[in-house]
């Protein structure tokens, strides 16, 4: 039997809370092409939690590498 794990999707407010920023900052990142993994579903932006977490870790790794 194949077990199907359901992916957790979060909204822009939850994404902002995850990063400790305002929702407007998340929208700005999307507009400026910061490559944040976002999907527009209807009129709302949605984010897969696992992709957002991986993106955050990758961004943190990039910042550490640039400071060396």
Backbone bond lengths (Angstrom), bond angles and torsions (degrees), N, CA, C in turn:
res aa  C-N    CA-C-N  psi(-1)  N-CA   C-N-CA  omega(-1)  CA-C   N-CA-C  phi
1 X - - - 1.446 - - 1.526 109.45 -
2 X 1.307 116.87 134.26 1.450 122.05 178.53 1.521 108.36 -93.03
3 X 1.320 114.47 125.58 1.455 119.21 179.27 1.524 108.90 -90.85
4 X 1.316 117.09 127.67 1.454 121.84 -178.35 1.528 109.11 -105.10
5 X 1.334 115.50 112.07 1.460 119.86 177.94 1.528 108.68 -86.12
6 X 1.301 115.79 128.59 1.460 119.83 -179.64 1.528 109.59 -81.39
7 X 1.307 115.49 130.99 1.457 122.45 -179.40 1.526 109.74 -76.43
8 X 1.335 116.54 137.05 1.459 120.46 177.95 1.529 109.62 -87.36
9 X 1.327 115.88 123.40 1.460 122.81 175.95 1.520 107.77 -103.65
10 X 1.342 116.36 141.21 1.458 120.33 177.55 1.528 109.41 -125.60
11 X 1.318 115.74 158.63 1.462 120.29 -179.37 1.530 110.09 -91.87
12 X 1.307 116.39 -179.42 1.466 120.80 -174.81 1.527 111.93 -66.38
13 X 1.321 117.70 -33.29 1.463 120.50 178.15 1.526 110.89 -66.82
14 X 1.329 116.29 -41.32 1.462 120.30 178.35 1.532 110.96 -68.52
15 X 1.327 116.86 -36.96 1.467 120.64 177.06 1.526 109.87 -64.11
16 X 1.327 116.54 -41.81 1.464 120.61 178.22 1.525 110.68 -62.50
17 X 1.320 116.61 -41.58 1.459 121.04 177.85 1.529 110.64 -63.84
18 X 1.321 117.04 -40.14 1.470 122.75 178.40 1.532 110.71 -56.82
19 X 1.345 116.94 -41.50 1.462 121.72 -177.99 1.529 113.49 -91.62
20 X 1.332 116.95 -10.02 1.456 120.06 -178.84 1.526 112.56 73.79
21 X 1.333 115.79 33.53 1.470 121.98 178.98 1.520 108.89 -127.95
22 X 1.332 115.69 175.45 1.463 120.67 177.22 1.530 109.69 -83.96
23 X 1.343 117.99 153.96 1.467 120.64 176.46 1.525 112.75 -54.55
24 X 1.326 117.57 -33.62 1.465 120.61 178.77 1.531 111.28 -61.45
25 X 1.323 117.05 -32.73 1.466 120.99 178.03 1.521 110.29 -67.00
26 X 1.322 117.09 -41.17 1.473 120.81 177.79 1.528 109.19 -62.31
27 X 1.327 116.87 -45.41 1.471 120.51 178.15 1.527 110.83 -60.28
28 X 1.315 116.70 -39.65 1.464 121.70 178.06 1.530 110.88 -63.07
29 X 1.339 117.39 -43.04 1.466 121.20 177.44 1.527 110.43 -60.16
30 X 1.326 116.69 -40.48 1.468 120.45 179.49 1.531 109.55 -65.01
31 X 1.338 116.54 -48.16 1.473 121.22 -179.39 1.525 112.45 -61.62
32 X 1.324 116.92 -37.78 1.466 121.31 -177.08 1.526 113.09 -83.93
33 X 1.337 117.37 2.20 1.456 120.47 176.49 1.526 113.76 70.63
34 X 1.310 117.39 39.56 1.467 121.49 179.91 1.528 112.93 -75.55
35 X 1.322 116.44 6.31 1.474 122.95 178.42 1.522 114.15 63.54
36 X 1.320 116.88 23.11 1.461 119.66 174.79 1.533 107.35 -66.12
37 X 1.325 117.91 131.72 1.466 119.91 -176.22 1.532 111.84 -72.58
38 X 1.310 116.32 99.22 1.468 121.96 -176.62 1.522 109.72 -131.88
39 X 1.309 115.21 148.66 1.463 122.37 176.62 1.523 107.82 -125.61
40 X 1.303 116.82 132.32 1.458 119.84 174.63 1.520 107.55 -90.23
41 X 1.302 116.01 116.69 1.455 122.38 179.72 1.530 106.15 -116.07
42 X 1.325 114.88 107.86 1.466 119.45 -172.38 1.516 107.99 68.47
43 X 1.311 116.46 -123.40 1.462 120.93 178.83 1.519 112.72 -101.24
44 X 1.316 117.21 -1.12 1.464 120.89 -173.94 1.530 112.49 -110.92
45 X 1.312 115.61 142.67 1.462 120.92 173.44 1.512 108.79 -81.86
46 X 1.328 115.81 136.87 1.468 122.78 177.58 1.519 108.59 -129.77
47 X 1.310 114.89 153.52 1.456 121.62 -176.23 1.519 109.38 -135.67
48 X 1.334 117.30 134.02 1.459 120.56 171.54 1.521 106.17 -77.39
49 X 1.316 116.04 124.79 1.460 120.23 -175.87 1.528 111.71 -56.16
50 X 1.325 117.23 -43.16 1.468 120.32 -177.42 1.531 111.40 -64.48
51 X 1.343 117.26 -38.06 1.465 120.93 178.83 1.525 111.04 -70.28
52 X 1.328 116.70 -38.49 1.457 121.10 178.52 1.527 110.53 -64.95
53 X 1.323 116.20 -41.98 1.462 121.36 178.60 1.531 110.55 -63.78
54 X 1.330 117.05 -44.22 1.471 121.16 178.86 1.527 110.35 -64.07
55 X 1.340 117.78 -40.71 1.461 121.86 179.03 1.527 110.19 -63.41
56 X 1.334 116.62 -42.95 1.464 120.81 179.23 1.525 110.44 -62.06
57 X 1.323 117.29 -43.12 1.465 120.97 178.80 1.519 111.21 -64.51
58 X 1.328 117.25 -38.88 1.458 121.71 178.96 1.527 110.33 -66.66
59 X 1.334 117.46 -40.05 1.460 121.50 178.49 1.524 110.32 -64.76
60 X 1.304 116.81 -40.96 1.462 121.64 179.00 1.523 110.57 -64.49
61 X 1.326 116.94 -40.93 1.462 121.58 177.50 1.519 111.57 -64.15
62 X 1.322 117.34 -38.08 1.463 122.14 178.49 1.524 110.15 -65.42
63 X 1.331 117.42 -41.86 1.457 121.00 179.72 1.523 111.01 -63.97
64 X 1.344 116.91 -40.77 1.465 120.34 178.84 1.517 110.73 -65.17
65 X 1.327 117.51 -41.59 1.466 121.30 -179.36 1.519 111.14 -65.73
66 X 1.333 117.35 -37.22 1.462 120.69 -179.08 1.523 111.95 -71.87
67 X 1.322 118.52 -25.13 1.463 120.88 -177.83 1.522 112.85 -84.98
68 X 1.325 118.06 -5.56 1.467 121.01 179.44 1.499 111.85 -80.66
